[in-house]
Every structure is written in C-alpha cells, then in structure tokens.
Amino acid sequence: MLPQCVFLSFTSIPGSLSAMRFITAVDMTQPQFLGPVSRELWMRIWSRDEDITQPESILAAAGEAGLPSALAQKLLAMTSTPEVKNRLKATTEEALNYGAFGMPALVAHVNGESHLFFGSDRLELLGNVIGEKWLGPVPAASKPRM
C-alpha cells in the first residue's frame, strides 16, 4: 500500500480564486472528479494559455473533465458559500504550514514524517520517498520515428 500523499497547491494567477473555489467544491462533494477537473484547469492555464477565471471557462473545463453540466452549475453556485470559502482558507493554511510557497506543492506522509516537494521536476524524488520508480511524465509514450 502506498503511503498517504496529499496534493496541496495554490496559485498566484490573477483571478484564479474562482477556479480554486470550484475545485474545492468538487473535492467536498464529488471527489471522483477532483483529478480530472484539476488536470483540465491546469492544462488550460499552463499548457494552452486559456482562461480559468470566468464562470463559462470553468464550466467548459468541468465539461471536458466529464462533469455533467447540471452538476457543474450546482458546484459553481457553491463557490460563494461560506463552507467552500472556509475550506479553501483551511487548505491554504495547511499548505503554508507545510512550507508550501508555490505550485505544484506535494506533501508525502511516510512513516510519520512529512516531506514537501515543490515543482513537477521533483516527482522523481517523491517517487523515491514513497518507494515507487518514477517513469517520467508520459511513461507509455512511443519512441519518435525518424
């Protein structure tokens, strides 16, 4: 069994608060969509330079991640509730208490110790700590043909 690994991230992207609240609402009520929604929002902002600040952009990302439209609308409405706002504040405080200062920040809890890793270039080190071999970002990719 793998040790518990907690993904803690926060951003300084102007206007990303709505997306962070949406992800928080997803985590609170539909955790099976947390990974896909997070990945889609991540790809939009960091890989495709697309908006993640407007409600229609967040809903489009949710749809691409497989979240049904009616459910995505409900989750978007939840982003203004005190429960979601307080949960995001608590998660951010938790990340700061671990020493996180940017994203991605990952914390692995192994044998009663917490190990903070910052940056996707540290995933090989994370794999070593949790006893897994890091096979790279796309381990099953085929070799390019010349």
N, CA, C and O atoms as a GROMACS GRO file, in nm:
protein
  584
    1MET      N    1   0.084  -0.118   0.000
    1MET     CA    2   0.000   0.000   0.000
    1MET      C    3   0.088   0.124   0.000
    1MET      O    4   0.186   0.132   0.074
    2LEU      N    5   0.054   0.220  -0.082
    2LEU     CA    6   0.130   0.344  -0.088
    2LEU      C    7   0.099   0.431   0.033
    2LEU      O    8  -0.014   0.430   0.082
    3PRO      N    9   0.197   0.506   0.081
    3PRO     CA   10   0.170   0.599   0.189
    3PRO      C   11   0.075   0.709   0.141
    3PRO      O   12   0.065   0.735   0.022
    4GLN      N   13   0.006   0.772   0.235
    4GLN     CA   14  -0.085   0.880   0.200
    4GLN      C   15  -0.005   0.992   0.138
    4GLN      O   16   0.098   1.033   0.192
    5CYS      N   17  -0.050   1.042   0.027
    5CYS     CA   18   0.017   1.153  -0.041
    5CYS      C   19  -0.089   1.261  -0.062
    5CYS      O   20  -0.190   1.237  -0.127
    6VAL      N   21  -0.065   1.378  -0.008
    6VAL     CA   22  -0.161   1.486  -0.015
    6VAL      C   23  -0.112   1.590  -0.113
    6VAL      O   24  -0.001   1.640  -0.102
    7PHE      N   25  -0.195   1.622  -0.209
    7PHE     CA   26  -0.160   1.726  -0.305
    7PHE      C   27  -0.213   1.858  -0.253
    7PHE      O   28  -0.334   1.876  -0.236
    8LEU      N   29  -0.124   1.950  -0.228
    8LEU     CA   30  -0.161   2.083  -0.182
    8LEU      C   31  -0.108   2.183  -0.282
    8LEU      O   32   0.013   2.190  -0.305
    9SER      N   33  -0.195   2.260  -0.340
    9SER     CA   34  -0.144   2.362  -0.431
    9SER      C   35  -0.226   2.488  -0.416
    9SER      O   36  -0.343   2.485  -0.379
   10PHE      N   37  -0.164   2.597  -0.445
   10PHE     CA   38  -0.233   2.724  -0.451
   10PHE      C   39  -0.164   2.807  -0.556
   10PHE      O   40  -0.046   2.786  -0.585
   11THR      N   41  -0.236   2.901  -0.613
   11THR     CA   42  -0.180   2.975  -0.725
   11THR      C   43  -0.178   3.123  -0.698
   11THR      O   44  -0.247   3.173  -0.609
   12SER      N   45  -0.099   3.192  -0.776
   12SER     CA   46  -0.096   3.338  -0.772
   12SER      C   47  -0.143   3.394  -0.905
   12SER      O   48  -0.116   3.510  -0.936
   13ILE      N   49  -0.212   3.313  -0.984
   13ILE     CA   50  -0.264   3.358  -1.112
   13ILE      C   51  -0.375   3.458  -1.083
   13ILE      O   52  -0.471   3.425  -1.014
   14PRO      N   53  -0.364   3.580  -1.135
   14PRO     CA   54  -0.471   3.678  -1.110
   14PRO      C   55  -0.607   3.624  -1.150
   14PRO      O   56  -0.625   3.575  -1.262
   15GLY      N   57  -0.701   3.632  -1.059
   15GLY     CA   58  -0.836   3.588  -1.088
   15GLY      C   59  -0.862   3.439  -1.073
   15GLY      O   60  -0.971   3.392  -1.106
   16SER      N   61  -0.763   3.364  -1.024
   16SER     CA   62  -0.782   3.219  -1.015
   16SER      C   63  -0.861   3.176  -0.892
   16SER      O   64  -0.885   3.056  -0.874
   17LEU      N   65  -0.902   3.269  -0.809
   17LEU     CA   66  -0.977   3.234  -0.689
   17LEU      C   67  -1.104   3.156  -0.722
   17LEU      O   68  -1.136   3.060  -0.652
   18SER      N   69  -1.175   3.195  -0.826
   18SER     CA   70  -1.298   3.123  -0.863
   18SER      C   71  -1.269   2.978  -0.898
   18SER      O   72  -1.343   2.888  -0.859
   19ALA      N   73  -1.160   2.955  -0.973
   19ALA     CA   74  -1.124   2.818  -1.009
   19ALA      C   75  -1.084   2.739  -0.885
   19ALA      O   76  -1.121   2.622  -0.872
   20MET      N   77  -1.011   2.802  -0.793
   20MET     CA   78  -0.972   2.731  -0.670
   20MET      C   79  -1.094   2.697  -0.587
   20MET      O   80  -1.102   2.589  -0.529
   21ARG      N   81  -1.190   2.789  -0.580
   21ARG     CA   82  -1.313   2.759  -0.507
   21ARG      C   83  -1.392   2.649  -0.576
   21ARG      O   84  -1.453   2.565  -0.508
   22PHE      N   85  -1.392   2.648  -0.708
   22PHE     CA   86  -1.464   2.542  -0.780
   22PHE      C   87  -1.401   2.407  -0.751
   22PHE      O   88  -1.472   2.310  -0.724
   23ILE      N   89  -1.270   2.400  -0.756
   23ILE     CA   90  -1.201   2.274  -0.725
   23ILE      C   91  -1.231   2.230  -0.582
   23ILE      O   92  -1.247   2.111  -0.555
   24THR      N   93  -1.240   2.327  -0.491
   24THR     CA   94  -1.273   2.296  -0.352
   24THR      C   95  -1.414   2.237  -0.342
   24THR      O   96  -1.435   2.139  -0.271
   25ALA      N   97  -1.510   2.297  -0.414
   25ALA     CA   98  -1.647   2.244  -0.414
   25ALA      C   99  -1.650   2.104  -0.472
   25ALA      O  100  -1.723   2.017  -0.423
   26VAL      N  101  -1.573   2.080  -0.578
   26VAL     CA  102  -1.565   1.946  -0.636
   26VAL      C  103  -1.511   1.848  -0.532
   26VAL      O  104  -1.567   1.740  -0.513
   27ASP      N  105  -1.404   1.886  -0.464
   27ASP     CA  106  -1.343   1.799  -0.364
   27ASP      C  107  -1.440   1.768  -0.250
   27ASP      O  108  -1.443   1.656  -0.199
   28MET      N  109  -1.520   1.866  -0.212
   28MET     CA  110  -1.612   1.848  -0.100
   28MET      C  111  -1.730   1.757  -0.134
   28MET      O  112  -1.781   1.686  -0.047
   29THR      N  113  -1.774   1.758  -0.260
   29THR     CA  114  -1.898   1.689  -0.293
   29THR      C  115  -1.885   1.580  -0.400
   29THR      O  116  -1.964   1.486  -0.402
   30GLN      N  117  -1.788   1.593  -0.488
   30GLN     CA  118  -1.772   1.499  -0.598
   30GLN      C  119  -1.624   1.464  -0.614
   30GLN      O  120  -1.567   1.488  -0.721
   31PRO      N  121  -1.561   1.408  -0.512
   31PRO     CA  122  -1.416   1.388  -0.516
   31PRO      C  123  -1.368   1.299  -0.630
   31PRO      O  124  -1.250   1.305  -0.667
   32GLN      N  125  -1.454   1.218  -0.687
   32GLN     CA  126  -1.413   1.134  -0.800
   32GLN      C  127  -1.379   1.220  -0.923
   32GLN      O  128  -1.314   1.171  -1.015
   33PHE      N  129  -1.422   1.345  -0.926
   33PHE     CA  130  -1.392   1.435  -1.037
   33PHE      C  131  -1.276   1.530  -1.006
   33PHE      O  132  -1.238   1.611  -1.090
   34LEU      N  133  -1.220   1.521  -0.885
   34LEU     CA  134  -1.116   1.615  -0.846
   34LEU      C  135  -0.995   1.610  -0.940
   34LEU      O  136  -0.949   1.714  -0.987
   35GLY      N  137  -0.944   1.491  -0.967
   35GLY     CA  138  -0.829   1.477  -1.056
   35GLY      C  139  -0.857   1.529  -1.196
   35GLY      O  140  -0.782   1.613  -1.246
   36PRO      N  141  -0.963   1.480  -1.261
   36PRO     CA  142  -0.990   1.526  -1.398
   36PRO      C  143  -1.016   1.677  -1.408
   36PRO      O  144  -0.967   1.741  -1.502
   37VAL      N  145  -1.091   1.734  -1.314
   37VAL     CA  146  -1.118   1.878  -1.320
   37VAL      C  147  -0.990   1.957  -1.294
   37VAL      O  148  -0.962   2.054  -1.364
   38SER      N  149  -0.913   1.915  -1.196
   38SER     CA  150  -0.787   1.984  -1.166
   38SER      C  151  -0.693   1.980  -1.286
   38SER      O  152  -0.633   2.081  -1.322
   39ARG      N  153  -0.681   1.862  -1.348
   39ARG     CA  154  -0.593   1.848  -1.466
   39ARG      C  155  -0.640   1.938  -1.580
   39ARG      O  156  -0.558   2.002  -1.646
   40GLU      N  157  -0.770   1.942  -1.604
   40GLU     CA  158  -0.821   2.024  -1.715
   40GLU      C  159  -0.796   2.173  -1.690
   40GLU      O  160  -0.755   2.245  -1.781
   41LEU      N  161  -0.819   2.218  -1.569
   41LEU     CA  162  -0.790   2.359  -1.538
   41LEU      C  163  -0.641   2.387  -1.549
   41LEU      O  164  -0.600   2.491  -1.600
   42TRP      N  165  -0.559   2.293  -1.500
   42TRP     CA  166  -0.413   2.307  -1.509
   42TRP      C  167  -0.370   2.319  -1.655
   42TRP      O  168  -0.292   2.408  -1.690
   43MET      N  169  -0.420   2.230  -1.740
   43MET     CA  170  -0.383   2.232  -1.882
   43MET      C  171  -0.428   2.361  -1.948
   43MET      O  172  -0.356   2.417  -2.031
   44ARG      N  173  -0.545   2.409  -1.912
   44ARG     CA  174  -0.594   2.533  -1.972
   44ARG      C  175  -0.502   2.649  -1.941
   44ARG      O  176  -0.467   2.725  -2.031
   45ILE      N  177  -0.462   2.665  -1.818
   45ILE     CA  178  -0.384   2.783  -1.782
   45ILE      C  179  -0.237   2.767  -1.817
   45ILE      O  180  -0.175   2.864  -1.862
   46TRP      N  181  -0.178   2.651  -1.798
   46TRP     CA  182  -0.034   2.635  -1.813
   46TRP      C  183   0.010   2.580  -1.948
   46TRP      O  184   0.122   2.607  -1.992
   47SER      N  185  -0.077   2.505  -2.016
   47SER     CA  186  -0.036   2.447  -2.144
   47SER      C  187  -0.099   2.516  -2.264
   47SER      O  188  -0.037   2.526  -2.370
   48ARG      N  189  -0.222   2.563  -2.248
   48ARG     CA  190  -0.292   2.619  -2.363
   48ARG      C  191  -0.318   2.769  -2.350
   48ARG      O  192  -0.379   2.829  -2.438
   49ASP      N  193  -0.273   2.830  -2.240
   49ASP     CA  194  -0.291   2.973  -2.216
   49ASP      C  195  -0.437   3.016  -2.234
   49ASP      O  196  -0.467   3.118  -2.296
   50GLU      N  197  -0.528   2.936  -2.176
   50GLU     CA  198  -0.671   2.964  -2.182
   50GLU      C  199  -0.718   3.017  -2.047
   50GLU      O  200  -0.653   2.997  -1.944
   51ASP      N  201  -0.829   3.083  -2.049
   51ASP     CA  202  -0.885   3.144  -1.928
   51ASP      C  203  -0.936   3.039  -1.830
   51ASP      O  204  -0.993   2.937  -1.869
   52ILE      N  205  -0.915   3.066  -1.701
   52ILE     CA  206  -0.978   2.984  -1.595
   52ILE      C  207  -1.046   3.073  -1.492
   52ILE      O  208  -1.081   3.028  -1.382
   53THR      N  209  -1.066   3.201  -1.528
   53THR     CA  210  -1.120   3.296  -1.431
   53THR      C  211  -1.270   3.319  -1.444
   53THR      O  212  -1.335   3.358  -1.347
   54GLN      N  213  -1.325   3.295  -1.561
   54GLN     CA  214  -1.466   3.325  -1.586
   54GLN      C  215  -1.552   3.200  -1.567
   54GLN      O  216  -1.507   3.089  -1.594
   55PRO      N  217  -1.675   3.220  -1.519
   55PRO     CA  218  -1.764   3.104  -1.497
   55PRO      C  219  -1.778   3.014  -1.619
   55PRO      O  220  -1.777   2.892  -1.606
   56GLU      N  221  -1.792   3.073  -1.738
   56GLU     CA  222  -1.809   2.990  -1.858
   56GLU      C  223  -1.684   2.907  -1.888
   56GLU      O  224  -1.694   2.797  -1.940
   57SER      N  225  -1.567   2.961  -1.855
   57SER     CA  226  -1.442   2.886  -1.874
   57SER      C  227  -1.432   2.770  -1.775
   57SER      O  228  -1.389   2.660  -1.812
   58ILE      N  229  -1.472   2.794  -1.653
   58ILE     CA  230  -1.470   2.690  -1.550
   58ILE      C  231  -1.568   2.579  -1.587
   58ILE      O  232  -1.538   2.461  -1.572
   59LEU      N  233  -1.687   2.619  -1.634
   59LEU     CA  234  -1.786   2.519  -1.674
   59LEU      C  235  -1.740   2.439  -1.795
   59LEU      O  236  -1.766   2.318  -1.803
   60ALA      N  237  -1.672   2.504  -1.888
   60ALA     CA  238  -1.619   2.432  -2.005
   60ALA      C  239  -1.514   2.331  -1.961
   60ALA      O  240  -1.512   2.218  -2.010
   61ALA      N  241  -1.428   2.370  -1.870
   61ALA     CA  242  -1.325   2.279  -1.818
   61ALA      C  243  -1.391   2.161  -1.747
   61ALA      O  244  -1.349   2.047  -1.764
   62ALA      N  245  -1.493   2.189  -1.669
   62ALA     CA  246  -1.565   2.082  -1.598
   62ALA      C  247  -1.626   1.984  -1.697
   62ALA      O  248  -1.621   1.863  -1.676
   63GLY      N  249  -1.685   2.037  -1.804
   63GLY     CA  250  -1.743   1.951  -1.907
   63GLY      C  251  -1.639   1.864  -1.974
   63GLY      O  252  -1.663   1.745  -1.998
   64GLU      N  253  -1.523   1.921  -2.005
   64GLU     CA  254  -1.414   1.844  -2.066
   64GLU      C  255  -1.365   1.734  -1.972
   64GLU      O  256  -1.317   1.630  -2.016
   65ALA      N  257  -1.378   1.759  -1.842
   65ALA     CA  258  -1.333   1.662  -1.742
   65ALA      C  259  -1.440   1.555  -1.714
   65ALA      O  260  -1.417   1.464  -1.634
   66GLY      N  261  -1.556   1.566  -1.780
   66GLY     CA  262  -1.659   1.464  -1.764
   66GLY      C  263  -1.765   1.495  -1.660
   66GLY      O  264  -1.850   1.410  -1.632
   67LEU      N  265  -1.761   1.613  -1.603
   67LEU     CA  266  -1.860   1.652  -1.502
   67LEU      C  267  -1.990   1.691  -1.574
   67LEU      O  268  -1.987   1.778  -1.661
   68PRO      N  269  -2.102   1.630  -1.539
   68PRO     CA  270  -2.229   1.666  -1.603
   68PRO      C  271  -2.260   1.815  -1.583
   68PRO      O  272  -2.231   1.872  -1.478
   69SER      N  273  -2.319   1.876  -1.685
   69SER     CA  274  -2.344   2.020  -1.686
   69SER      C  275  -2.425   2.069  -1.566
   69SER      O  276  -2.390   2.168  -1.503
   70ALA      N  277  -2.534   1.999  -1.534
   70ALA     CA  278  -2.619   2.042  -1.422
   70ALA      C  279  -2.542   2.036  -1.291
   70ALA      O  280  -2.557   2.124  -1.206
   71LEU      N  281  -2.461   1.934  -1.274
   71LEU     CA  282  -2.380   1.922  -1.153
   71LEU      C  283  -2.274   2.030  -1.148
   71LEU      O  284  -2.248   2.086  -1.041
   72ALA      N  285  -2.212   2.059  -1.261
   72ALA     CA  286  -2.111   2.165  -1.266
   72ALA      C  287  -2.173   2.300  -1.229
   72ALA      O  288  -2.111   2.379  -1.158
   73GLN      N  289  -2.294   2.327  -1.278
   73GLN     CA  290  -2.363   2.451  -1.243
   73GLN      C  291  -2.388   2.460  -1.092
   73GLN      O  292  -2.370   2.565  -1.031
   74LYS      N  293  -2.429   2.348  -1.034
   74LYS     CA  294  -2.454   2.343  -0.889
   74LYS      C  295  -2.325   2.370  -0.812
   74LYS      O  296  -2.325   2.446  -0.715
   75LEU      N  297  -2.215   2.308  -0.856
   75LEU     CA  298  -2.086   2.329  -0.789
   75LEU      C  299  -2.038   2.473  -0.804
   75LEU      O  300  -1.982   2.530  -0.711
   76LEU      N  301  -2.061   2.531  -0.921
   76LEU     CA  302  -2.023   2.671  -0.941
   76LEU      C  303  -2.100   2.762  -0.846
   76LEU      O  304  -2.044   2.857  -0.792
   77ALA      N  305  -2.228   2.733  -0.824
   77ALA     CA  306  -2.308   2.811  -0.729
   77ALA      C  307  -2.255   2.797  -0.586
   77ALA      O  308  -2.263   2.891  -0.507
   78MET      N  309  -2.200   2.680  -0.555
   78MET     CA  310  -2.146   2.657  -0.420
   78MET      C  311  -2.022   2.741  -0.390
   78MET      O  312  -1.987   2.760  -0.274
   79THR      N  313  -1.955   2.792  -0.495
   79THR     CA  314  -1.827   2.862  -0.473
   79THR      C  315  -1.842   2.989  -0.390
   79THR      O  316  -1.743   3.039  -0.338
   80SER      N  317  -1.962   3.040  -0.379
   80SER     CA  318  -1.982   3.162  -0.300
   80SER      C  319  -2.029   3.133  -0.157
   80SER      O  320  -2.056   3.226  -0.081
   81THR      N  321  -2.038   3.005  -0.120
   81THR     CA  322  -2.086   2.971   0.014
   81THR      C  323  -1.974   2.980   0.116
   81THR      O  324  -1.857   2.960   0.083
   82PRO      N  325  -2.009   3.010   0.241
   82PRO     CA  326  -1.907   3.014   0.346
   82PRO      C  327  -1.834   2.880   0.364
   82PRO      O  328  -1.716   2.878   0.396
   83GLU      N  329  -1.905   2.768   0.342
   83GLU     CA  330  -1.842   2.637   0.359
   83GLU      C  331  -1.725   2.619   0.262
   83GLU      O  332  -1.617   2.574   0.302
   84VAL      N  333  -1.746   2.653   0.137
   84VAL     CA  334  -1.640   2.639   0.038
   84VAL      C  335  -1.527   2.738   0.065
   84VAL      O  336  -1.410   2.702   0.060
   85LYS      N  337  -1.563   2.863   0.094
   85LYS     CA  338  -1.461   2.964   0.121
   85LYS      C  339  -1.375   2.925   0.241
   85LYS      O  340  -1.253   2.937   0.237
   86ASN      N  341  -1.439   2.878   0.347
   86ASN     CA  342  -1.364   2.839   0.468
   86ASN      C  343  -1.278   2.716   0.443
   86ASN      O  344  -1.166   2.707   0.495
   87ARG      N  345  -1.328   2.622   0.364
   87ARG     CA  346  -1.248   2.502   0.333
   87ARG      C  347  -1.123   2.540   0.254
   87ARG      O  348  -1.014   2.487   0.281
   88LEU      N  349  -1.137   2.630   0.157
   88LEU     CA  350  -1.022   2.674   0.079
   88LEU      C  351  -0.922   2.748   0.167
   88LEU      O  352  -0.801   2.729   0.154
   89LYS      N  353  -0.971   2.832   0.257
   89LYS     CA  354  -0.881   2.902   0.350
   89LYS      C  355  -0.805   2.801   0.436
   89LYS      O  356  -0.684   2.815   0.457
   90ALA      N  357  -0.875   2.701   0.486
   90ALA     CA  358  -0.811   2.599   0.570
   90ALA      C  359  -0.707   2.519   0.492
   90ALA      O  360  -0.599   2.490   0.543
   91THR      N  361  -0.739   2.485   0.368
   91THR     CA  362  -0.645   2.410   0.283
   91THR      C  363  -0.521   2.494   0.254
   91THR      O  364  -0.409   2.443   0.256
   92THR      N  365  -0.542   2.622   0.227
   92THR     CA  366  -0.428   2.712   0.202
   92THR      C  367  -0.342   2.725   0.326
   92THR      O  368  -0.219   2.722   0.316
   93GLU      N  369  -0.403   2.739   0.442
   93GLU     CA  370  -0.327   2.746   0.567
   93GLU      C  371  -0.248   2.618   0.591
   93GLU      O  372  -0.134   2.622   0.635
   94GLU      N  373  -0.310   2.504   0.562
   94GLU     CA  374  -0.242   2.376   0.577
   94GLU      C  375  -0.119   2.370   0.487
   94GLU      O  376  -0.011   2.326   0.529
   95ALA      N  377  -0.136   2.414   0.363
   95ALA     CA  378  -0.023   2.416   0.269
   95ALA      C  379   0.088   2.507   0.320
   95ALA      O  380   0.206   2.470   0.316
   96LEU      N  381   0.053   2.623   0.368
   96LEU     CA  382   0.153   2.716   0.421
   96LEU      C  383   0.223   2.658   0.544
   96LEU      O  384   0.343   2.676   0.561
   97ASN      N  385   0.149   2.589   0.628
   97ASN     CA  386   0.209   2.527   0.746
   97ASN      C  387   0.310   2.419   0.710
   97ASN      O  388   0.405   2.395   0.785
   98TYR      N  389   0.291   2.354   0.597
   98TYR     CA  390   0.390   2.256   0.550
   98TYR      C  391   0.511   2.322   0.487
   98TYR      O  392   0.613   2.258   0.462
   99GLY      N  393   0.499   2.452   0.460
   99GLY     CA  394   0.609   2.525   0.398
   99GLY      C  395   0.591   2.549   0.249
   99GLY      O  396   0.683   2.594   0.182
  100ALA      N  397   0.473   2.518   0.197
  100ALA     CA  398   0.448   2.539   0.054
  100ALA      C  399   0.455   2.689   0.023
  100ALA      O  400   0.412   2.773   0.101
  101PHE      N  401   0.511   2.719  -0.093
  101PHE     CA  402   0.527   2.858  -0.134
  101PHE      C  403   0.492   2.880  -0.280
  101PHE      O  404   0.509   2.991  -0.331
  102GLY      N  405   0.445   2.778  -0.347
  102GLY     CA  406   0.409   2.787  -0.488
  102GLY      C  407   0.343   2.658  -0.530
  102GLY      O  408   0.304   2.577  -0.446
  103MET      N  409   0.332   2.641  -0.660
  103MET     CA  410   0.269   2.519  -0.708
  103MET      C  411   0.350   2.458  -0.820
  103MET      O  412   0.419   2.531  -0.891
  104PRO      N  413   0.344   2.331  -0.840
  104PRO     CA  414   0.274   2.237  -0.753
  104PRO      C  415   0.355   2.207  -0.627
  104PRO      O  416   0.477   2.192  -0.632
  105ALA      N  417   0.286   2.200  -0.518
  105ALA     CA  418   0.347   2.159  -0.392
  105ALA      C  419   0.281   2.028  -0.352
  105ALA      O  420   0.158   2.017  -0.349
  106LEU      N  421   0.362   1.930  -0.322
  106LEU     CA  422   0.312   1.799  -0.283
  106LEU      C  423   0.372   1.762  -0.149
  106LEU      O  424   0.490   1.788  -0.123
  107VAL      N  425   0.292   1.702  -0.064
  107VAL     CA  426   0.339   1.655   0.066
  107VAL      C  427   0.314   1.506   0.074
  107VAL      O  428   0.201   1.460   0.059
  108ALA      N  429   0.420   1.432   0.099
  108ALA     CA  430   0.409   1.287   0.117
  108ALA      C  431   0.427   1.259   0.266
  108ALA      O  432   0.523   1.305   0.328
  109HIS      N  433   0.336   1.183   0.323
  109HIS     CA  434   0.344   1.143   0.463
  109HIS      C  435   0.393   0.999   0.466
  109HIS      O  436   0.321   0.907   0.428
  110VAL      N  437   0.518   0.980   0.511
  110VAL     CA  438   0.579   0.847   0.510
  110VAL      C  439   0.638   0.820   0.648
  110VAL      O  440   0.719   0.898   0.699
  111ASN      N  441   0.597   0.710   0.707
  111ASN     CA  442   0.649   0.669   0.838
  111ASN      C  443   0.644   0.781   0.941
  111ASN      O  444   0.738   0.803   1.016
  112GLY      N  445   0.531   0.851   0.943
  112GLY     CA  446   0.511   0.956   1.041
  112GLY      C  447   0.582   1.087   1.012
  112GLY      O  448   0.577   1.179   1.093
  113GLU      N  449   0.648   1.097   0.898
  113GLU     CA  450   0.717   1.220   0.861
  113GLU      C  451   0.654   1.280   0.737
  113GLU      O  452   0.607   1.209   0.649
  114SER      N  453   0.654   1.413   0.730
  114SER     CA  454   0.604   1.484   0.613
  114SER      C  455   0.721   1.529   0.529
  114SER      O  456   0.820   1.580   0.581
  115HIS      N  457   0.709   1.510   0.398
  115HIS     CA  458   0.813   1.551   0.304
  115HIS      C  459   0.749   1.642   0.200
  115HIS      O  460   0.660   1.600   0.126
  116LEU      N  461   0.795   1.768   0.194
  116LEU     CA  462   0.742   1.865   0.098
  116LEU      C  463   0.826   1.863  -0.028
  116LEU      O  464   0.949   1.863  -0.023
  117PHE      N  465   0.757   1.861  -0.143
  117PHE     CA  466   0.823   1.868  -0.273
  117PHE      C  467   0.760   1.982  -0.351
  117PHE      O  468   0.638   1.991  -0.360
  118PHE      N  469   0.843   2.068  -0.406
  118PHE     CA  470   0.794   2.179  -0.486
  118PHE      C  471   0.841   2.164  -0.630
  118PHE      O  472   0.961   2.147  -0.655
  119GLY      N  473   0.749   2.169  -0.722
  119GLY     CA  474   0.783   2.165  -0.863
  119GLY      C  475   0.767   2.027  -0.923
  119GLY      O  476   0.797   1.926  -0.860
  120SER      N  477   0.720   2.025  -1.046
  120SER     CA  478   0.700   1.897  -1.114
  120SER      C  479   0.831   1.828  -1.145
  120SER      O  480   0.833   1.708  -1.173
  121ASP      N  481   0.942   1.902  -1.141
  121ASP     CA  482   1.072   1.838  -1.164
  121ASP      C  483   1.121   1.761  -1.042
  121ASP      O  484   1.229   1.703  -1.046
  122ARG      N  485   1.043   1.760  -0.935
  122ARG     CA  486   1.079   1.686  -0.814
  122ARG      C  487   1.002   1.555  -0.800
  122ARG      O  488   1.012   1.488  -0.697
  123LEU      N  489   0.927   1.517  -0.901
  123LEU     CA  490   0.847   1.395  -0.893
  123LEU      C  491   0.933   1.270  -0.881
  123LEU      O  492   0.892   1.173  -0.818
  124GLU      N  493   1.051   1.271  -0.939
  124GLU     CA  494   1.140   1.155  -0.924
  124GLU      C  495   1.181   1.140  -0.777
  124GLU      O  496   1.188   1.028  -0.726
  125LEU      N  497   1.207   1.252  -0.710
  125LEU     CA  498   1.242   1.246  -0.567
  125LEU      C  499   1.122   1.198  -0.484
  125LEU      O  500   1.139   1.119  -0.391
  126LEU      N  501   1.003   1.245  -0.518
  126LEU     CA  502   0.883   1.199  -0.450
  126LEU      C  503   0.868   1.048  -0.466
  126LEU      O  504   0.840   0.978  -0.369
  127GLY      N  505   0.887   0.998  -0.587
  127GLY     CA  506   0.879   0.854  -0.611
  127GLY      C  507   0.976   0.777  -0.524
  127GLY      O  508   0.941   0.671  -0.470
  128ASN      N  509   1.096   0.828  -0.509
  128ASN     CA  510   1.196   0.763  -0.425
  128ASN      C  511   1.149   0.757  -0.279
  128ASN      O  512   1.166   0.653  -0.214
  129VAL      N  513   1.092   0.864  -0.228
  129VAL     CA  514   1.047   0.869  -0.089
  129VAL      C  515   0.932   0.771  -0.063
  129VAL      O  516   0.926   0.710   0.043
  130ILE      N  517   0.842   0.758  -0.161
  130ILE     CA  518   0.728   0.668  -0.138
  130ILE      C  519   0.754   0.527  -0.191
  130ILE      O  520   0.666   0.441  -0.186
  131GLY      N  521   0.876   0.503  -0.241
  131GLY     CA  522   0.913   0.369  -0.283
  131GLY      C  523   0.861   0.329  -0.420
  131GLY      O  524   0.841   0.211  -0.447
  132GLU      N  525   0.839   0.425  -0.506
  132GLU     CA  526   0.791   0.399  -0.642
  132GLU      C  527   0.893   0.451  -0.742
  132GLU      O  528   0.954   0.556  -0.720
  133LYS      N  529   0.912   0.380  -0.851
  133LYS     CA  530   1.002   0.424  -0.956
  133LYS      C  531   0.931   0.526  -1.043
  133LYS      O  532   0.821   0.501  -1.092
  134TRP      N  533   0.993   0.642  -1.064
  134TRP     CA  534   0.938   0.746  -1.149
  134TRP      C  535   0.970   0.710  -1.293
  134TRP      O  536   1.087   0.696  -1.330
  135LEU      N  537   0.866   0.694  -1.374
  135LEU     CA  538   0.883   0.654  -1.513
  135LEU      C  539   0.870   0.770  -1.610
  135LEU      O  540   0.865   0.751  -1.732
  136GLY      N  541   0.865   0.890  -1.556
  136GLY     CA  542   0.856   1.008  -1.642
  136GLY      C  543   0.713   1.054  -1.660
  136GLY      O  544   0.619   0.986  -1.619
  137PRO      N  545   0.697   1.171  -1.721
  137PRO     CA  546   0.563   1.229  -1.733
  137PRO      C  547   0.472   1.151  -1.828
  137PRO      O  548   0.350   1.156  -1.812
  138VAL      N  549   0.528   1.081  -1.925
  138VAL     CA  550   0.448   1.003  -2.019
  138VAL      C  551   0.519   0.870  -2.040
  138VAL      O  552   0.580   0.847  -2.144
  139PRO      N  553   0.511   0.781  -1.940
  139PRO     CA  554   0.590   0.658  -1.947
  139PRO      C  555   0.553   0.564  -2.061
  139PRO      O  556   0.638   0.486  -2.105
  140ALA      N  557   0.431   0.569  -2.111
  140ALA     CA  558   0.390   0.475  -2.214
  140ALA      C  559   0.403   0.534  -2.356
  140ALA      O  560   0.362   0.471  -2.453
  141ALA      N  561   0.461   0.653  -2.367
  141ALA     CA  562   0.472   0.717  -2.498
  141ALA      C  563   0.565   0.637  -2.589
  141ALA      O  564   0.667   0.583  -2.545
  142SER      N  565   0.528   0.631  -2.713
  142SER     CA  566   0.611   0.559  -2.808
  142SER      C  567   0.731   0.645  -2.848
  142SER      O  568   0.730   0.767  -2.832
  143LYS      N  569   0.834   0.579  -2.900
  143LYS     CA  570   0.954   0.650  -2.942
  143LYS      C  571   0.926   0.718  -3.076
  143LYS      O  572   0.857   0.662  -3.161
  144PRO      N  573   0.978   0.839  -3.095
  144PRO     CA  574   0.955   0.908  -3.222
  144PRO      C  575   1.021   0.832  -3.338
  144PRO      O  576   1.127   0.772  -3.322
  145ARG      N  577   0.956   0.836  -3.451
  145ARG     CA  578   1.011   0.772  -3.571
  145ARG      C  579   1.086   0.875  -3.652
  145ARG      O  580   1.043   0.989  -3.666
  146MET      N  581   1.199   0.833  -3.704
  146MET     CA  582   1.280   0.926  -3.783
  146MET      C  583   1.253   0.907  -3.929
  146MET      O  584   1.311   0.976  -4.013
   0.00000   0.00000   0.00000
